[in-house]
Amino acid sequence: MSSLDTLKLKLLWAFSTWQVHLLHFLLTAAFIVVYQPSFRVYDEHGGYAWLSMAYSAFWGALFALINVKGFLIFHDCLHHSFFAENWKNEVCGRMFGMFQCVPFGYYRDLHLRHHAIQGSLDQIDYDTIQFTLDAVKNFPVVLRELYLFIRHPLIFQFVVPPLIWFIVFPLYAVVYLDPFPFIGYFARYYAFIYFANTDECSFWCLFAANMVTGYLGIVVGFVLFHLQHSHNPSYKKTKEKGFERREAAIHGSYTHKVPFWMKPFTLGIEYHTLHHYEMGLPGYELQALYNQVTRPQVDSKHLQYTVYRDGTEKTGKFDARMADIEMVGYRDMWRNMFHVVYDEKAGRYISWSDTVRRIYLGEQHERKQTGNKKLH
């Protein structure tokens, strides 16, 4: 490892603290609230207000990205990994759940279940691709049509996420007796209205801007989570055939690229293999750990990690195979966006169009595909 790479790794570790990321979130959120754009399209002379429109676009993108970061801090808190002390994670998690409009208790139960069963064919994992091809084939006709409609990439990536945020989460907030998401709706908009330039920006304009940027943040976060468990080759097994959680982490959770300008906002969630291997690791350490684990070494010290929980220190060691973690590129990420079911026979995730063909053309399509492969 070169001295430059060593320096980069040291700098990564220096910035891999909760103080840095919490301060980044708070300062960015404050900037967004206080320095709201006027959203003017035309200037006083009747021409286009290009500067105003450019700032509005920048502000909107920043708002969407800080929404993603807020949810990922919330995510780390429910894992009790953002802070070393559990009570801080509980308090901070509920506060972020309030402003992200997500009930903390419900999402914690759902997400920890995902970590326990991800990669298992014995149970339905609602956080990832839920069903196998054979299971969808055997659905009643109405249920099958509904599932295929919902899982169409355009519907699933762009329509389903806001429905979950604005309908499902509020309902579960009632079930879990969690008032915080509702408080968050009002507190969030009151803060924006208070600092808004009411001379140039109407309430409805500001409301629309909040809804659009909130929607964009939700979609970006939803896509990131989908990409983490939809790559081929994949890992899906039953308990009878040897399902093992750590194997599912290594072979069924993926590390993928994100643009450099997004990294301050993704909190290391793109290094998902490490997160599933040891969910007690804080997200802000994952990039540094990834660089440490995958660098060429002559000893195994680079595979060691430390988790802090409520004043106790737990040390562990990554599996040696983690040194060969595949970094999924943008072309594969685009392809993975369209994966909707798991084909047990092929041992792969398949796209929506392939799913429809195999269900409705059945054996005829499979025979044709087999014949084409033989010809090539």
TITORLUM-25309 format. One line per field, with one value per residue (C-alpha): residue in one letter; x, y, z. Coordinates in steps of 0.001 Angstrom, whole numbers, plus 524288, in hexadecimal, padded with zeros to 5 digits. Layout:
<rs>
code [A	...]
east [X	...]
north [Y	...]
up [Z	...]
</rs>
This chain:
<rs>
code [M	S	S	L	D	T	L	K	L	K	L	L	W	A	F	S	T	W	Q	V	H	L	L	H	F	L	L	T	A	A	F	I	V	V	Y	Q	P	S	F	R	V	Y	D	E	H	G	G	Y	A	W	L	S	M	A	Y	S	A	F	W	G	A	L	F	A	L	I	N	V	K	G	F	L	I	F	H	D	C	L	H	H	S	F	F	A	E	N	W	K	N	E	V	C	G	R	M	F	G	M	F	Q	C	V	P	F	G	Y	Y	R	D	L	H	L	R	H	H	A	I	Q	G	S	L	D	Q	I	D	Y	D	T	I	Q	F	T	L	D	A	V	K	N	F	P	V	V	L	R	E	L	Y	L	F	I	R	H	P	L	I	F	Q	F	V	V	P	P	L	I	W	F	I	V	F	P	L	Y	A	V	V	Y	L	D	P	F	P	F	I	G	Y	F	A	R	Y	Y	A	F	I	Y	F	A	N	T	D	E	C	S	F	W	C	L	F	A	A	N	M	V	T	G	Y	L	G	I	V	V	G	F	V	L	F	H	L	Q	H	S	H	N	P	S	Y	K	K	T	K	E	K	G	F	E	R	R	E	A	A	I	H	G	S	Y	T	H	K	V	P	F	W	M	K	P	F	T	L	G	I	E	Y	H	T	L	H	H	Y	E	M	G	L	P	G	Y	E	L	Q	A	L	Y	N	Q	V	T	R	P	Q	V	D	S	K	H	L	Q	Y	T	V	Y	R	D	G	T	E	K	T	G	K	F	D	A	R	M	A	D	I	E	M	V	G	Y	R	D	M	W	R	N	M	F	H	V	V	Y	D	E	K	A	G	R	Y	I	S	W	S	D	T	V	R	R	I	Y	L	G	E	Q	H	E	R	K	Q	T	G	N	K	K	L	H]
east [80000	805B9	80800	7FD5B	7F376	7F76B	7F54A	7E7E6	7E400	7E864	7E080	7D4A3	7D5AA	7D776	7CA66	7C384	7BD25	7AF24	7B2C3	7B6F6	7AAD2	7A113	7A705	7A69D	7983C	7948B	79BFC	79694	788B0	78A02	78EFE	78357	7796E	77F63	783D4	777B4	776D1	76C8A	76912	767D1	7675C	766DF	76E41	768C5	76B97	763B1	76F77	77313	778F8	783C6	78B23	77EE2	77B67	78955	78966	77BE7	780DD	78D11	784EA	77B59	78619	78CAD	77FB2	77D27	78AC9	78A14	77D2A	78481	78F1A	784FD	77EA2	78BD3	78F49	781F3	78588	79259	78B69	781D6	78DB6	7933E	79F8C	79FA2	7A35D	7AA64	79FA5	79276	78A5B	79024	78C7B	77E9D	77CB8	78377	77CB7	76F4F	772C4	77765	76B8D	76349	76937	76A2B	75BF6	75F2A	75A80	766E2	76150	75AA5	76629	76FB2	767C0	7665C	77492	77AC7	77257	77818	785DE	7822D	77BF0	7822D	785C2	77C70	77266	76AA2	7652C	76099	76A02	761F0	76E0E	7731E	76E34	763A1	75FCB	7650F	7606E	75941	7525A	74D75	74921	740D0	73A3B	72BA2	729DB	72570	73077	73A83	735F2	7363F	743FA	7492B	742EE	748E4	75633	75712	763BA	75D33	7524D	75AFD	765DB	75DE3	74FF5	75109	75B1B	752A8	746DC	74EBA	75361	74679	73CAB	74311	74C54	741E2	738D8	74364	7466B	7387D	739D7	746B1	74122	74C5A	7484B	7558D	753C1	74761	74E54	75922	74FC6	74B5C	7587F	75F46	755D0	754BB	76388	76359	757F8	75E76	76AE7	76468	76518	75658	7575A	75C5F	7583D	74A3E	746CD	74278	74EF3	756D5	74E0D	74FE3	75EB1	75EE3	756A8	75EFD	76C01	766A1	761FC	76F57	77618	76CC2	76EF0	77DD8	77DD9	77482	77CF3	78949	782E3	77DD8	78B5E	79170	78AD8	787AD	794A0	798C1	79EA9	79616	79425	7870C	785C8	77C82	7808B	77FF8	78A19	7934C	78ED5	79881	7977C	7A5E9	7A632	79A56	7A1C4	7ADA6	7A691	7992C	79C12	7A32E	7AC98	7A9E4	7AEE4	7A8FC	7AD90	7B7DF	7AED2	7A4BF	7AE16	7ACAB	79E00	79D82	7A441	7AB5E	79ED9	7A47A	7AE55	7A313	7AAC0	7B1E0	7A554	79EA2	7AA9A	7AAC2	79F0E	7A4E4	7AED0	7AB03	7A88F	7B258	7BD62	7B9CF	7C169	7CDD7	7CBBB	7C968	7D62E	7DD19	7D75A	7D9B1	7E78A	7F283	7F876	80206	7FB04	7ECEF	7ECAB	7E561	7D9DD	7D7B1	7CCE6	7C7A4	7B987	7B612	7A967	7A545	7B2FB	7B75B	7C0F9	7BF1E	7C9D9	7C7BC	7CDE2	7C890	7C8B3	7D4C8	7CBCB	7C792	7D493	7CF1F	7C25C	7BD33	7BA62	7AE0F	7AF48	7A544	7A1D2	79E7B	79749	78EB1	78BE2	788DF	77E91	775C5	77715	76A26	76A26	773D5	7746A	777E6	77AE5	78488	78965	787FC	77FA4	77829	77220	763DA	7630E	76968	76003	7542C	7595B	75C17	74EF3	746A8	74EC8	753C5	75AED	75A37	7628C	76BEC	76DEE	7707F	77A69	78148	781D1	7879C	79233	795CD	796CF	7A01C]
north [80000	80D27	8183B	82017	81524	81432	822DB	821F4	816FC	81ECE	82A8B	821D6	81CD7	82AC0	82EC7	82205	82704	829A6	837B0	83ABA	834D3	83A51	847E3	84680	842E4	84DE6	85886	85430	85349	860D5	8665D	86070	86606	87397	8761E	87216	87628	87F54	8759C	880EA	87D21	88AF6	89718	8A4E6	8A781	89BD9	89376	88663	88710	87D5A	87F87	87D90	87115	86BD5	86E4C	8681E	85BD7	85B5B	85D7A	852CA	848E5	84C0B	84AC3	83D6C	83884	83D34	835F5	829A5	82C34	82EC1	821A4	81AB5	820C2	81BDD	80E7C	80E0B	8121C	806C6	7FDC8	8046F	80741	815F9	81887	80F77	8115D	80AE3	815A6	81FC2	81742	815AB	8244E	828C2	81E1F	822B1	830CF	82D82	824B4	83087	83900	82DB5	82A52	81C07	814EC	8106A	8043C	7FEF5	800FC	7FB4E	7EEB4	7EDB7	7F0B6	7E7F7	7DCF3	7DFE7	7DE39	7D14B	7CB0B	7D1C8	7C71F	7BD15	7B666	7B1F2	7BF59	7CB59	7D6D1	7E30F	7EBBE	7E559	7DD41	7D5AD	7C9F3	7BF5C	7BD75	7B0D7	7B78D	7C280	7B882	7B1BC	7BE25	7BF7E	7C6DE	7D3B1	7D39D	7D03A	7DB56	7E4C4	7E08F	7E1E6	7EF58	7F3FC	7EE35	7F4AA	7FC96	809AC	80728	800DF	80AF7	81761	8152A	80B47	812B0	81ECA	81610	80EF6	81BBE	8230C	817F9	80BAF	81254	81B4D	80F95	807FD	8140D	812E6	80439	80626	811F2	81A28	82882	82D50	82BF1	83459	83E8D	83E5E	841C3	84E2C	85224	850B8	85933	86358	86532	8672E	870AB	87863	87AAE	87BE3	88864	88A4E	8962E	88DDB	88012	87C00	8716C	86845	86A60	866E2	85B3F	8563D	857F6	85029	8454F	84452	84438	83AD6	831FF	83241	82ED0	8237B	81E18	81F35	81826	80DBA	80B1B	80A1B	7FFEE	7F82B	7F795	7F19E	7E459	7E2DF	7DF86	7D2E3	7C98D	7C926	7C17C	7BB0F	7AE9F	7A776	7A3B5	79592	79851	79F7C	7ADAB	7B56A	7C3EA	7C707	7C002	7C7F5	7D44C	7D0AB	7CB75	7D1FE	7DFFE	7E8A6	7F400	7FD63	80A27	81765	8245D	82B26	836C4	82DB8	82744	831A8	82EAD	81FBA	81D00	81128	8098D	80604	7FD28	7F43B	7E79D	7EC88	7F1B1	7E478	7DD2E	7E52E	7EE2F	7F436	7FB8F	809E3	80DE5	818FA	80F0C	80608	80CEC	80D17	7FED9	7FB29	801AE	7FAF2	7ED75	7ED71	7F2C8	7E8ED	7E439	7D9EC	7D804	7D75E	7E393	7EAF0	7E18E	7E570	7EEAB	7F42E	7F6A6	7FF26	7FC49	80335	804C2	7F733	7F451	7E8BF	7E4CA	7DC31	7D7C5	7D7EA	7CB7D	7CB33	7CAB6	7D89E	7DD2C	7D9A5	7E133	7E47F	7F2DD	7F2F5	7FCE7	80629	7FD78	7F205	7FB27	7FF9C	7F176	7EE1C	7F8CC	7F00D	7E391	7DFCD	7D13D	7C667	7BAA9	7AEE1	7A623	7AFC4	7B4A0	7C2B3	7CED6	7D195	7DDC5	7E195	7DEBD	7D158	7CE6F	7D1BB	7C993	7BDB4	7BE58	7C039	7B947	7AF07	7A35E	7A833	7B40A	7ABED	7A229	7AD59	7B35E	7A63E	7A474	7B1FB	7AF38	7A28A	7A9CC	7B3C2]
up [80000	7FBEE	80578	7FE6D	80062	80EAD	81041	809B2	812E1	81EC9	81A2A	8180F	825FE	82B16	8251B	828A6	83528	83916	83C9A	82E9D	8286F	8321F	83095	821C9	8227C	82BC4	8246D	81747	81C9B	822AC	815BA	80E89	8181B	8197A	80B7E	8040B	7F5BB	7F07A	7E59A	7DC08	7CDB5	7C83D	7CC86	7CDB6	7BF4E	7BAA3	7B740	7BCF0	7CA98	7C794	7D456	7DC4F	7D4FA	7D63D	7E4E8	7E633	7DF53	7E7E2	7F42C	7F029	7ED71	7FA66	80186	7FB4E	7FEDE	80CFA	80E1C	80A09	81435	81ECC	81C13	81C52	82986	82E18	8286B	83003	83C85	83BA6	83A7C	846B9	83EE3	83CA2	84ADA	85449	85E90	85C2B	86267	85928	84D81	852B7	854E9	8486E	84068	8449F	841E1	8342C	8326D	8359A	82AEC	8213D	82464	8277E	833D5	83AD3	84165	83547	82C3C	83628	83728	8285D	82568	82FB5	82A64	81CF4	8226B	828B1	81CAA	810E0	80723	80D0C	80467	8103E	81397	80C34	80D51	80AFD	80A12	7FD96	7F208	7F8EE	7F0A5	7E7C7	7D9D0	7DD5F	7E8B3	7DFD3	7D5A4	7DFFE	7E4D9	7E224	7D564	7DB8C	7E594	7DB1B	7D249	7DDB9	7E1A8	7D3C4	7D2BB	7DF8F	7DC58	7CF09	7D06A	7CD8E	7D773	7E1B7	7E161	7DF69	7E456	7EF6F	7F7D6	7FA7F	7FD10	80788	80D91	80D88	80FA5	8154B	81EEC	824C1	82689	82DA1	835C7	83AEB	83D31	84497	84BFA	846CC	845B3	8411C	83245	83302	83B38	83110	825F6	82CD7	832B7	825A9	81E2A	828FA	828A2	819EC	81A82	82570	81D91	8103F	80874	80851	7FF66	7F43C	7F7BE	7FACB	8047B	7F9A3	7F1FB	7FE06	800DC	7F2ED	7F3E9	80097	7FAB8	7EE5B	7F58B	7FFBE	7F4B6	7EE29	7FAFC	7FD34	7EF78	7F063	7FD8A	7F886	7EC8D	7F4F2	7FD9F	7F1EB	7EBAF	7F7E1	7F622	7E7B4	7E126	7DA7F	7DE4F	7EA5D	7F6DB	7F9BD	801D0	80AC6	81882	81432	8099E	812C4	813A0	81BE0	81F02	81D4D	81029	80C1A	80FF4	807C2	7FBC5	7FC5D	800A9	7F730	7F716	7EC00	7E6B8	7E98C	7E3AA	7EBF2	7EE7B	7F4AE	7FE3C	808F4	808EE	807D4	814DF	80F3F	80C62	7FEFB	80605	80948	809EC	81609	81C09	81B18	81FB7	82C5D	82DE5	83A35	831F2	83029	82220	822CC	824BD	81982	80EAC	816D6	81A92	80C65	80849	81393	810F9	8024A	8022C	7FF8C	80C50	81104	81E1C	822D0	82B5A	820CD	82287	830B0	83513	841D0	845D1	8518B	858AA	86527	86A8C	86662	85B8D	8528B	84920	83D6C	830E3	82328	81B38	81275	8068A	809AF	80414	7F69B	7F7B3	7EA2C	7E79E	7DF3D	7D442	7CE80	7C2E1	7CBBD	7D509	7C9C9	7C62D	7D461	7D4EA	7CCB3	7D4C3	7DB09	7DE79	7E17C	7D858	7E0C5	7D52A	7CF30	7DC69	7D7EA	7D921	7CCA5	7C6C7	7C60C	7B772	7B925	7C43D	7BBE0	7B07D	7B8F0	7BFBF	7B39D	7A94A	7B2C3	7AD94	79F85	7A2FC	7AB42	7A03F	796C1	7A007	7A1BB	792FA	790F1	79B08	7940D	78707	78D04]
</rs>
